[in-house]
Amino acid sequence: MDQITITNLCIFFGICFFAYLVFRNLNMYSSNIIEGMTTDTSSTDASGNTSQTNGIAGNAAGYAAQLKSLVIKSQDQLLISKYRSDYENAVLNLDDYLNNMMLQTALSVNQTNPQFSIAKLAQMQQAKLALNSTMKFIDSSK
């Protein structure tokens, strides 16, 4: 074979490979679009069950059931009644750690630009409120 034939074959296979990549990616993007140019709000899991991704209108009952199953799964994983004291100790220790971090932040405020430290203190205060809610949840669980 001469040099021109080899070059033409390489160009031909290169174009074929490029076309393959383009059409493969077009197929991947178009599979998420349904008639009417809207996206589908349901998804199918590995077992073939269709789940709704929002709780609007007719999807509300399925969405509520899906959330309930997530709650049950989470409760089964956490076993709050068995590990309640361990969880309470972890939350209390994290609260103490946040208190120490807040003190460190308050003692190291940049006096020429205090906004960053103040915002950081506000975020830590929000975290303490979240920990308080978490503790209430642990205490109220069965």
N, CA, C and O of each residue as an XYZ file, in Angstrom:
568
protein
N       0.846     -1.187      0.000
C       0.000      0.000      0.000
C       0.883      1.240      0.000
O       1.947      1.284      0.618
N       0.409      2.211     -0.698
C       1.197      3.425     -0.739
C       0.798      4.361      0.400
O      -0.187      4.101      1.092
N       1.528      5.416      0.599
C       1.369      6.346      1.720
C       0.016      7.055      1.673
O      -0.565      7.313      2.727
N      -0.496      7.373      0.504
C      -1.763      8.090      0.377
C      -2.921      7.201      0.828
O      -3.840      7.689      1.485
N      -2.900      5.931      0.498
C      -3.960      5.007      0.889
C      -4.005      4.841      2.401
O      -5.085      4.832      2.992
N      -2.857      4.710      3.022
C      -2.794      4.574      4.481
C      -3.320      5.832      5.147
O      -4.057      5.748      6.130
N      -2.959      6.986      4.635
C      -3.429      8.258      5.187
C      -4.942      8.364      5.035
O      -5.630      8.774      5.970
N      -5.463      8.002      3.876
C      -6.913      8.061      3.653
C      -7.651      7.108      4.586
O      -8.709      7.466      5.103
N      -7.128      5.913      4.816
C      -7.749      4.967      5.739
C      -7.761      5.509      7.169
O      -8.757      5.381      7.881
N      -6.668      6.104      7.573
C      -6.597      6.688      8.925
C      -7.616      7.801      9.087
O      -8.285      7.895     10.115
N      -7.733      8.651      8.063
C      -8.714      9.740      8.111
C     -10.125      9.170      8.160
O     -10.952      9.650      8.935
N     -10.420      8.155      7.348
C     -11.734      7.532      7.320
C     -12.100      6.948      8.688
O     -13.201      7.186      9.185
N     -11.178      6.181      9.305
C     -11.458      5.596     10.614
C     -11.573      6.670     11.693
O     -12.356      6.521     12.630
N     -10.809      7.738     11.570
C     -10.910      8.847     12.513
C     -12.271      9.512     12.447
O     -12.864      9.835     13.477
N     -12.769      9.718     11.224
C     -14.091     10.323     11.051
C     -15.172      9.390     11.592
O     -16.115      9.845     12.239
N     -15.041      8.095     11.333
C     -16.017      7.131     11.850
C     -16.035      7.125     13.374
O     -17.104      7.077     13.981
N     -14.869      7.172     13.990
C     -14.780      7.177     15.451
C     -15.401      8.451     16.008
O     -16.133      8.400     16.996
N     -15.122      9.582     15.392
C     -15.692     10.855     15.831
C     -17.219     10.832     15.707
O     -17.917     11.287     16.614
N     -17.744     10.308     14.594
C     -19.188     10.216     14.400
C     -19.811      9.312     15.457
O     -20.894      9.605     15.964
N     -19.130      8.208     15.794
C     -19.613      7.305     16.832
C     -19.738      8.042     18.167
O     -20.750      7.907     18.854
N     -18.722      8.816     18.536
C     -18.762      9.553     19.794
C     -19.889     10.578     19.814
O     -20.579     10.732     20.822
N     -20.074     11.275     18.705
C     -21.129     12.288     18.636
C     -22.494     11.644     18.794
O     -23.298     12.110     19.602
N     -22.783     10.582     18.045
C     -24.101      9.956     18.118
C     -24.337      9.255     19.449
O     -25.474      9.195     19.916
N     -23.305      8.734     20.056
C     -23.464      8.099     21.363
C     -23.862      9.138     22.403
O     -24.736      8.879     23.230
N     -23.228     10.318     22.370
C     -23.567     11.368     23.328
C     -24.935     11.969     23.052
O     -25.639     12.331     23.995
N     -25.333     12.086     21.803
C     -26.670     12.581     21.494
C     -27.726     11.640     22.044
O     -28.743     12.095     22.568
N     -27.510     10.369     21.936
C     -28.436      9.371     22.451
C     -28.567      9.486     23.960
O     -29.668      9.370     24.497
N     -27.454      9.714     24.653
C     -27.464      9.800     26.110
C     -28.277     11.013     26.564
O     -29.037     10.913     27.528
N     -28.133     12.152     25.890
C     -28.847     13.355     26.299
C     -30.319     13.302     25.922
O     -31.154     13.817     26.665
N     -30.656     12.709     24.817
C     -32.042     12.696     24.377
C     -32.883     11.688     25.145
O     -34.110     11.764     25.084
N     -32.287     10.756     25.860
C     -33.074      9.775     26.606
C     -33.763     10.394     27.812
O     -34.693      9.795     28.352
N     -33.336     11.577     28.252
C     -33.953     12.246     29.393
C     -35.081     13.176     28.978
O     -35.719     13.784     29.838
N     -35.342     13.301     27.683
C     -36.359     14.217     27.193
C     -37.543     13.407     26.700
O     -37.385     12.421     25.980
N     -38.749     13.844     27.106
C     -39.947     13.160     26.637
C     -40.711     14.103     25.726
O     -40.336     15.265     25.570
N     -41.777     13.606     25.126
C     -42.558     14.403     24.193
C     -43.030     15.679     24.867
O     -43.471     15.647     26.016
N     -42.944     16.782     24.176
C     -43.351     18.063     24.717
C     -42.176     18.842     25.269
O     -42.361     19.902     25.866
N     -40.985     18.341     25.080
C     -39.760     19.008     25.513
C     -39.730     19.277     27.014
O     -39.148     20.267     27.455
N     -40.347     18.414     27.787
C     -40.274     18.516     29.240
C     -39.530     17.307     29.747
O     -39.442     16.289     29.060
N     -38.991     17.412     30.951
C     -38.275     16.282     31.516
C     -39.206     15.457     32.368
O     -40.155     15.977     32.955
N     -38.937     14.184     32.434
C     -39.742     13.252     33.205
C     -39.420     13.413     34.683
O     -38.249     13.508     35.050
N     -40.449     13.447     35.544
C     -40.217     13.625     36.978
C     -40.170     12.312     37.724
O     -40.043     12.310     38.949
N     -40.269     11.199     37.027
C     -40.190      9.913     37.703
C     -38.881      9.241     37.352
O     -38.277      9.511     36.314
N     -38.456      8.361     38.240
C     -37.236      7.610     37.983
C     -37.499      6.156     38.321
O     -38.350      5.845     39.155
N     -36.778      5.282     37.681
C     -36.960      3.854     37.909
C     -35.725      3.319     38.610
O     -34.604      3.514     38.142
N     -35.934      2.636     39.744
C     -34.799      2.071     40.469
C     -34.437      0.709     39.909
O     -35.030      0.254     38.931
N     -33.461      0.060     40.531
C     -32.939     -1.214     40.028
C     -33.988     -2.313     40.025
O     -33.932     -3.217     39.191
N     -34.942     -2.249     40.944
C     -35.961     -3.294     41.006
C     -37.122     -3.024     40.061
O     -38.065     -3.814     40.004
N     -37.070     -1.919     39.315
C     -38.110     -1.622     38.349
C     -39.246     -0.780     38.895
O     -40.207     -0.509     38.175
N     -39.163     -0.353     40.162
C     -40.200      0.482     40.747
C     -40.021      1.920     40.282
O     -38.904      2.437     40.254
N     -41.114      2.557     39.923
C     -41.059      3.949     39.510
C     -41.321      4.815     40.727
O     -42.304      4.610     41.439
N     -40.445      5.783     40.970
C     -40.619      6.675     42.106
C     -40.778      8.101     41.597
O     -40.128      8.501     40.631
N     -41.631      8.851     42.243
C     -41.865     10.230     41.864
C     -40.872     11.115     42.604
O     -40.581     10.889     43.778
N     -40.354     12.125     41.909
C     -39.340     12.977     42.517
C     -39.930     14.223     43.150
O     -39.195     15.002     43.757
N     -41.249     14.440     43.029
C     -41.849     15.578     43.696
C     -43.189     15.166     44.281
O     -43.720     14.105     43.953
N     -43.721     15.994     45.131
C     -44.984     15.677     45.784
C     -46.113     16.560     45.317
O     -47.032     16.860     46.078
N     -46.049     16.978     44.064
C     -47.050     17.902     43.540
C     -48.242     17.125     42.986
O     -48.079     16.147     42.257
N     -49.417     17.571     43.338
C     -50.703     17.055     42.833
C     -50.820     15.547     42.994
O     -50.794     15.046     44.118
N     -50.948     14.822     41.901
C     -51.177     13.383     41.948
C     -49.997     12.594     42.471
O     -50.146     11.419     42.805
N     -48.832     13.205     42.550
C     -47.644     12.516     43.050
C     -47.537     12.562     44.570
O     -46.660     11.910     45.136
N     -48.395     13.307     45.239
C     -48.261     13.543     46.682
C     -48.298     12.259     47.503
O     -47.487     12.083     48.412
N     -49.225     11.365     47.196
C     -49.352     10.132     47.979
C     -48.120      9.246     47.801
O     -47.606      8.697     48.775
N     -47.654      9.105     46.582
C     -46.452      8.309     46.331
C     -45.224      8.927     46.956
O     -44.352      8.227     47.471
N     -45.161     10.251     46.908
C     -44.033     10.973     47.496
C     -44.015     10.791     49.013
O     -42.953     10.577     49.599
N     -45.172     10.875     49.645
C     -45.271     10.682     51.092
C     -44.857      9.268     51.477
O     -44.157      9.069     52.469
N     -45.292      8.288     50.690
C     -44.914      6.901     50.970
C     -43.414      6.693     50.798
O     -42.791      5.953     51.559
N     -42.847      7.344     49.803
C     -41.400      7.243     49.577
C     -40.637      7.851     50.756
O     -39.644      7.286     51.213
N     -41.101      9.000     51.244
C     -40.462      9.627     52.401
C     -40.593      8.753     53.647
O     -39.648      8.628     54.426
N     -41.761      8.151     53.831
C     -41.974      7.278     54.991
C     -41.022      6.093     54.959
O     -40.500      5.690     55.999
N     -40.788      5.530     53.776
C     -39.861      4.403     53.682
C     -38.435      4.846     53.993
O     -37.660      4.078     54.564
N     -38.079      6.084     53.620
C     -36.750      6.604     53.971
C     -36.614      6.797     55.481
O     -35.551      6.544     56.047
N     -37.689      7.245     56.130
C     -37.676      7.412     57.587
C     -37.482      6.063     58.271
O     -36.674      5.946     59.193
N     -38.209      5.057     57.831
C     -38.100      3.721     58.429
C     -36.704      3.154     58.220
O     -36.132      2.552     59.128
N     -36.159      3.344     57.035
C     -34.799      2.871     56.752
C     -33.786      3.562     57.670
O     -32.885      2.918     58.206
N     -33.941      4.863     57.844
C     -33.044      5.618     58.719
C     -33.180      5.170     60.172
O     -32.178      5.039     60.875
N     -34.410      4.934     60.627
C     -34.622      4.468     61.998
C     -33.992      3.092     62.218
O     -33.438      2.819     63.283
N     -34.081      2.238     61.215
C     -33.477      0.910     61.321
C     -31.955      0.986     61.392
O     -31.316      0.170     62.057
N     -31.381      1.967     60.704
C     -29.924      2.115     60.727
C     -29.432      2.722     62.033
O     -28.399      2.309     62.560
N     -30.165      3.700     62.560
C     -29.700      4.425     63.743
C     -29.931      3.675     65.046
O     -29.117      3.795     65.961
N     -31.004      2.908     65.164
C     -31.341      2.190     66.394
C     -31.223      3.102     67.619
O     -30.453      2.837     68.542
N     -32.004      4.177     67.601
C     -31.898      5.211     68.639
C     -32.166      4.651     70.028
O     -31.479      5.024     70.980
N     -33.140      3.773     70.166
C     -33.458      3.251     71.497
C     -32.276      2.482     72.089
O     -32.072      2.494     73.303
N     -31.509      1.823     71.244
C     -30.372      1.036     71.724
C     -29.147      1.917     72.012
O     -28.433      1.680     72.987
N     -28.904      2.918     71.184
C     -27.699      3.737     71.301
C     -27.995      5.165     71.761
O     -27.198      6.069     71.510
N     -29.126      5.374     72.428
C     -29.532      6.712     72.844
C     -28.460      7.435     73.661
O     -28.151      8.593     73.382
N     -27.899      6.775     74.654
C     -26.907      7.448     75.519
C     -25.641      7.792     74.734
O     -25.027      8.830     74.978
N     -25.248      6.933     73.800
C     -24.075      7.244     72.979
C     -24.328      8.459     72.093
O     -23.464      9.324     71.950
N     -25.524      8.518     71.497
C     -25.875      9.655     70.656
C     -25.956     10.942     71.469
O     -25.510     11.997     71.018
N     -26.532     10.851     72.679
C     -26.614     12.031     73.535
C     -25.225     12.526     73.910
O     -24.967     13.730     73.896
N     -24.327     11.596     74.247
C     -22.951     11.993     74.579
C     -22.260     12.648     73.388
O     -21.537     13.630     73.558
N     -22.472     12.121     72.191
C     -21.854     12.707     70.999
C     -22.363     14.122     70.766
O     -21.579     15.017     70.451
N     -23.671     14.333     70.918
C     -24.241     15.666     70.714
C     -23.739     16.631     71.786
O     -23.406     17.776     71.482
N     -23.681     16.173     73.040
C     -23.178     17.037     74.116
C     -21.710     17.398     73.901
O     -21.314     18.542     74.126
N     -20.901     16.429     73.467
C     -19.488     16.717     73.200
C     -19.328     17.683     72.033
O     -18.460     18.556     72.064
N     -20.157     17.534     71.008
C     -20.099     18.462     69.882
C     -20.528     19.850     70.314
O     -19.983     20.843     69.830
N     -21.500     19.939     71.220
C     -21.925     21.237     71.746
C     -20.783     21.900     72.514
O     -20.547     23.099     72.364
N     -20.080     21.128     73.330
C     -18.924     21.679     74.060
C     -17.841     22.146     73.084
O     -17.227     23.194     73.284
N     -17.614     21.369     72.038
C     -16.604     21.739     71.040
C     -17.005     23.046     70.344
O     -16.162     23.914     70.117
N     -18.284     23.182     70.010
C     -18.755     24.423     69.388
C     -18.586     25.613     70.335
O     -18.210     26.703     69.904
N     -18.863     25.403     71.625
C     -18.666     26.480     72.597
C     -17.210     26.937     72.613
O     -16.932     28.136     72.630
N     -16.291     25.991     72.608
C     -14.865     26.345     72.591
C     -14.478     27.064     71.300
O     -13.708     28.024     71.327
N     -15.014     26.596     70.167
C     -14.727     27.261     68.893
C     -15.292     28.679     68.874
O     -14.670     29.591     68.328
N     -16.478     28.867     69.474
C     -17.069     30.201     69.535
C     -16.222     31.135     70.391
O     -16.035     32.303     70.048
N     -15.710     30.617     71.508
C     -14.847     31.429     72.358
C     -13.568     31.811     71.621
O     -13.141     32.964     71.673
N     -12.956     30.850     70.937
C     -11.746     31.148     70.164
C     -12.018     32.204     69.099
O     -11.214     33.113     68.896
N     -13.145     32.079     68.430
C     -13.489     33.053     67.393
C     -13.724     34.426     68.001
O     -13.279     35.432     67.450
N     -14.419     34.476     69.128
C     -14.696     35.759     69.778
C     -13.419     36.434     70.267
O     -13.326     37.662     70.262
N     -12.438     35.644     70.689
C     -11.192     36.205     71.192
C     -10.206     36.574     70.094
O      -9.185     37.208     70.362
N     -10.503     36.183     68.861
C      -9.577     36.481     67.765
C     -10.234     37.304     66.656
O      -9.883     37.164     65.485
N     -11.179     38.152     67.024
C     -11.864     38.993     66.045
C     -10.893     40.034     65.500
O     -10.196     40.710     66.257
N     -10.860     40.149     64.189
C     -10.063     41.192     63.541
C     -10.801     42.511     63.770
O     -11.906     42.703     63.263
N     -10.198     43.404     64.523
C     -10.887     44.624     64.940
C     -11.087     45.611     63.797
O     -11.968     46.468     63.867
N     -10.289     45.502     62.759
C     -10.485     46.404     61.625
C     -11.539     45.881     60.652
O     -12.127     46.656     59.897
N     -11.781     44.558     60.666
C     -12.779     43.953     59.786
C     -13.484     42.818     60.537
O     -13.191     41.649     60.287
N     -14.401     43.138     61.444
C     -15.000     42.114     62.305
C     -16.123     41.303     61.644
O     -16.604     40.337     62.235
N     -16.547     41.675     60.433
C     -17.706     41.026     59.816
C     -17.507     39.520     59.634
O     -18.440     38.752     59.868
N     -16.323     39.085     59.226
C     -16.074     37.661     58.995
C     -16.251     36.868     60.286
O     -16.912     35.829     60.297
N     -15.662     37.358     61.369
C     -15.767     36.651     62.652
C     -17.195     36.654     63.182
O     -17.650     35.670     63.766
N     -17.888     37.746     62.981
C     -19.271     37.827     63.445
C     -20.149     36.845     62.661
O     -21.010     36.183     63.240
N     -19.931     36.754     61.349
C     -20.684     35.801     60.535
C     -20.376     34.365     60.961
O     -21.257     33.505     60.987
N     -19.111     34.128     61.292
C     -18.706     32.795     61.747
C     -19.380     32.454     63.078
O     -19.838     31.329     63.276
N     -19.436     33.417     63.978
C     -20.118     33.203     65.257
C     -21.613     32.935     65.042
O     -22.196     32.084     65.714
N     -22.218     33.653     64.119
C     -23.642     33.443     63.839
C     -23.884     32.042     63.282
O     -24.873     31.400     63.634
N     -22.998     31.568     62.426
C     -23.138     30.210     61.884
C     -22.994     29.171     62.990
O     -23.722     28.179     63.015
N     -22.060     29.400     63.898
C     -21.883     28.442     64.994
C     -23.082     28.459     65.929
O     -23.451     27.422     66.479
N     -23.704     29.641     66.119
C     -24.910     29.720     66.936
C     -26.043     28.932     66.267
O     -26.803     28.245     66.950
N     -26.158     29.026     64.964
C     -27.154     28.231     64.239
C     -26.880     26.737     64.401
O     -27.809     25.939     64.525
N     -25.602     26.364     64.399
C     -25.247     24.957     64.601
C     -25.648     24.500     65.997
O     -26.100     23.368     66.170
N     -25.487     25.366     66.993
C     -25.897     25.011     68.351
C     -27.413     24.810     68.428
O     -27.885     23.908     69.119
N     -28.172     25.647     67.722
C     -29.620     25.469     67.684
C     -29.990     24.149     67.014
O     -30.928     23.472     67.436
N     -29.247     23.789     65.968
C     -29.496     22.510     65.303
C     -29.179     21.349     66.236
O     -29.902     20.353     66.254
N     -28.103     21.469     67.012
C     -27.769     20.422     67.977
C     -28.847     20.302     69.049
O     -29.164     19.198     69.494
N     -29.407     21.431     69.461
C     -30.493     21.415     70.448
C     -31.709     20.674     69.880
O     -32.341     19.882     70.579
N     -32.028     20.933     68.620
C     -33.140     20.228     67.975
C     -32.840     18.739     67.861
O     -33.728     17.903     68.035
N     -31.586     18.412     67.568
C     -31.188     17.009     67.468
C     -31.340     16.313     68.813
O     -31.819     15.181     68.878
N     -30.942     16.973     69.869
C     -31.071     16.401     71.195
C     -32.536     16.191     71.562
O     -32.884     15.171     72.156
N     -33.387     17.137     71.218
C     -34.817     16.985     71.474
C     -35.370     15.795     70.697
O     -36.209     15.052     71.206
N     -34.901     15.615     69.468
C     -35.343     14.484     68.661
C     -34.912     13.163     69.287
O     -35.689     12.210     69.338
N     -33.674     13.112     69.760
C     -33.171     11.874     70.400
C     -34.003     11.571     71.648
O     -34.393     10.426     71.876
N     -34.273     12.601     72.455
C     -35.042     12.406     73.676
C     -36.481     11.970     73.400
O     -37.065     11.216     74.179
N     -37.045     12.442     72.302
C     -38.456     12.123     72.016
C     -38.618     10.797     71.261
O     -39.737     10.306     71.112
N     -37.513     10.218     70.785
C     -37.616      8.957     70.038
C     -37.886      7.812     70.965
O     -37.528      7.851     72.142
N     -38.514      6.796     70.440
C     -38.926      5.620     71.231
C     -37.748      4.906     71.823
O     -37.918      3.901     72.513
